[in-house]
Amino acid sequence: MKIAGTLIAVLALLLAGAGFSLSFWRGTKSILVAEILGLGWLIGAGLVSLFLALGGIALSGALLIALVAVVCLLLGFAGWKRLQGGLCIETGLAQVPPWEKWLTLLLLVPIVYFTYANFRDALLWDGLVNWEAKARHAFVAGGSLPSSYFADATRIRFHPTYPL
Protein backbone atom coordinates (compact mmCIF):
# COMPACT_ATOMS: atom_id res chain seq x y z
CA MET A 1 0.00 0.00 0.00
CA LYS A 2 2.88 2.35 0.74
CA ILE A 3 4.36 1.82 -2.72
CA ALA A 4 1.03 2.52 -4.42
CA GLY A 5 0.46 5.67 -2.37
CA THR A 6 3.94 6.97 -3.11
CA LEU A 7 3.56 6.23 -6.81
CA ILE A 8 0.19 7.98 -6.95
CA ALA A 9 1.59 11.02 -5.12
CA VAL A 10 4.58 11.32 -7.46
CA LEU A 11 2.37 10.90 -10.53
CA ALA A 12 -0.08 13.53 -9.25
CA LEU A 13 2.82 15.92 -8.67
CA LEU A 14 4.16 15.31 -12.19
CA LEU A 15 0.67 15.60 -13.68
CA ALA A 16 0.04 18.95 -12.00
CA GLY A 17 3.40 20.40 -13.02
CA ALA A 18 3.32 19.08 -16.57
CA GLY A 19 -0.27 20.19 -17.06
CA PHE A 20 0.51 23.66 -15.74
CA SER A 21 3.61 23.89 -17.96
CA LEU A 22 1.80 22.69 -21.07
CA SER A 23 -1.19 24.94 -20.56
CA PHE A 24 1.04 28.02 -20.40
CA TRP A 25 3.49 26.96 -23.14
CA ARG A 26 3.41 29.64 -25.82
CA GLY A 27 6.37 28.53 -27.90
CA THR A 28 6.02 27.86 -31.60
CA LYS A 29 8.38 24.89 -31.60
CA SER A 30 7.59 21.50 -30.17
CA ILE A 31 8.58 20.84 -26.58
CA LEU A 32 10.86 18.01 -25.50
CA VAL A 33 9.73 15.22 -23.18
CA ALA A 34 12.70 15.92 -20.90
CA GLU A 35 11.59 19.54 -20.57
CA ILE A 36 8.06 18.49 -19.69
CA LEU A 37 9.29 16.01 -17.07
CA GLY A 38 11.72 18.50 -15.55
CA LEU A 39 9.20 21.31 -15.47
CA GLY A 40 6.55 18.89 -14.24
CA TRP A 41 8.68 17.85 -11.29
CA LEU A 42 9.84 21.34 -10.30
CA ILE A 43 6.62 23.22 -10.86
CA GLY A 44 4.51 20.33 -9.58
CA ALA A 45 6.40 20.24 -6.28
CA GLY A 46 5.83 23.95 -5.84
CA LEU A 47 2.17 23.80 -6.81
CA VAL A 48 1.35 20.84 -4.58
CA SER A 49 3.14 22.51 -1.66
CA LEU A 50 1.25 25.72 -2.31
CA PHE A 51 -2.12 23.95 -2.53
CA LEU A 52 -1.40 22.01 0.67
CA ALA A 53 -0.41 25.18 2.50
CA LEU A 54 -3.36 27.25 1.31
CA GLY A 55 -5.87 24.42 1.56
CA GLY A 56 -4.57 23.52 5.01
CA ILE A 57 -5.82 26.85 6.30
CA ALA A 58 -9.44 25.76 5.96
CA LEU A 59 -9.34 21.98 5.45
CA SER A 60 -7.58 19.00 6.95
CA GLY A 61 -7.23 15.27 6.56
CA ALA A 62 -8.82 13.40 3.69
CA LEU A 63 -10.70 16.46 2.46
CA LEU A 64 -7.44 18.38 2.02
CA ILE A 65 -5.82 15.47 0.17
CA ALA A 66 -8.90 15.10 -2.04
CA LEU A 67 -8.85 18.81 -2.89
CA VAL A 68 -5.17 18.71 -3.85
CA ALA A 69 -5.74 15.56 -5.92
CA VAL A 70 -8.63 17.19 -7.79
CA VAL A 71 -6.55 20.31 -8.49
CA CYS A 72 -3.71 18.10 -9.79
CA LEU A 73 -6.13 16.26 -12.07
CA LEU A 74 -7.61 19.54 -13.35
CA LEU A 75 -4.16 20.91 -14.14
CA GLY A 76 -3.29 17.69 -15.95
CA PHE A 77 -6.53 17.92 -17.91
CA ALA A 78 -5.71 21.53 -18.88
CA GLY A 79 -2.33 20.40 -20.21
CA TRP A 80 -3.91 17.53 -22.11
CA LYS A 81 -6.39 19.95 -23.73
CA ARG A 82 -3.44 22.11 -24.78
CA LEU A 83 -1.89 19.06 -26.45
CA GLN A 84 -5.15 18.52 -28.31
CA GLY A 85 -4.84 22.08 -29.58
CA GLY A 86 -1.80 21.24 -31.68
CA LEU A 87 1.19 21.45 -29.33
CA CYS A 88 3.69 18.77 -30.28
CA ILE A 89 5.96 16.81 -27.95
CA GLU A 90 9.07 15.06 -29.22
CA THR A 91 11.75 12.96 -27.58
CA GLY A 92 14.69 14.90 -28.98
CA LEU A 93 17.00 11.90 -28.65
CA ALA A 94 17.90 11.70 -32.35
CA GLN A 95 20.36 14.61 -32.16
CA VAL A 96 21.82 13.77 -28.74
CA PRO A 97 25.33 12.26 -28.56
CA PRO A 98 25.59 8.84 -26.88
CA TRP A 99 27.56 10.16 -23.89
CA GLU A 100 24.67 12.50 -23.03
CA LYS A 101 22.26 9.59 -23.19
CA TRP A 102 24.44 7.78 -20.66
CA LEU A 103 24.45 10.83 -18.43
CA THR A 104 20.68 10.66 -18.25
CA LEU A 105 21.11 7.39 -16.38
CA LEU A 106 22.43 9.50 -13.51
CA LEU A 107 18.82 10.53 -13.01
CA LEU A 108 18.22 7.06 -11.65
CA VAL A 109 20.49 7.72 -8.66
CA PRO A 110 18.10 10.09 -6.82
CA ILE A 111 15.12 7.96 -7.83
CA VAL A 112 16.68 4.83 -6.38
CA TYR A 113 17.71 6.68 -3.23
CA PHE A 114 14.25 8.20 -2.86
CA THR A 115 12.72 4.74 -3.12
CA TYR A 116 15.18 3.35 -0.57
CA ALA A 117 14.71 6.24 1.86
CA ASN A 118 10.94 6.00 1.54
CA PHE A 119 10.94 2.55 3.12
CA ARG A 120 13.13 3.42 6.07
CA ASP A 121 11.58 4.17 9.43
CA ALA A 122 13.53 7.33 10.11
CA LEU A 123 15.72 9.85 8.36
CA LEU A 124 19.25 10.80 9.34
CA TRP A 125 19.89 13.28 12.18
CA ASP A 126 19.05 16.36 10.12
CA GLY A 127 15.78 14.89 8.99
CA LEU A 128 14.97 13.75 12.50
CA VAL A 129 15.68 17.14 13.98
CA ASN A 130 14.07 19.35 11.40
CA TRP A 131 11.78 17.76 8.86
CA GLU A 132 10.51 14.46 10.11
CA ALA A 133 9.14 15.94 13.32
CA LYS A 134 7.37 18.67 11.35
CA ALA A 135 5.96 16.17 8.89
CA ARG A 136 4.67 13.93 11.68
CA HIS A 137 3.16 16.90 13.52
CA ALA A 138 1.44 18.07 10.32
CA PHE A 139 0.14 14.56 9.70
CA VAL A 140 -1.29 14.31 13.20
CA ALA A 141 -2.81 17.80 12.86
CA GLY A 142 -4.66 16.77 9.71
CA GLY A 143 -2.31 17.78 6.91
CA SER A 144 -0.90 21.17 7.85
CA LEU A 145 1.00 22.70 10.72
CA PRO A 146 -1.21 24.72 13.06
CA SER A 147 -0.06 28.22 13.94
CA SER A 148 0.35 27.14 17.58
CA TYR A 149 3.26 24.92 16.46
CA PHE A 150 5.42 27.97 15.79
CA ALA A 151 4.73 29.57 19.17
CA ASP A 152 5.04 26.45 21.36
CA ALA A 153 8.20 26.73 23.47
CA THR A 154 8.30 22.96 24.06
CA ARG A 155 9.01 22.41 20.36
CA ILE A 156 12.10 24.62 20.26
CA ARG A 157 14.39 21.62 19.71
CA PHE A 158 12.60 20.97 16.40
CA HIS A 159 13.57 24.45 15.12
CA PRO A 160 10.09 25.74 14.33
CA THR A 161 11.50 28.72 12.43
CA TYR A 162 13.64 26.50 10.21
CA PRO A 163 12.22 26.47 6.65
CA LEU A 164 9.47 23.96 6.00
ABEGO torsion letter per residue (X at the ends): XAAAAAAAAAAAAAAAAAAAAAAABABABBBBAAAAAAAAAAAAAAAAAAAAAAAAAABBEAAAAAAAAAAAAAAAAAAAAAAAAGBBBBAGAAABBAAAAAAAAAAAAAAAAAAAAAABABBBAAAAAAAAAAAAAAAAAGGBBBAAAAABAAAAAAGAABBX
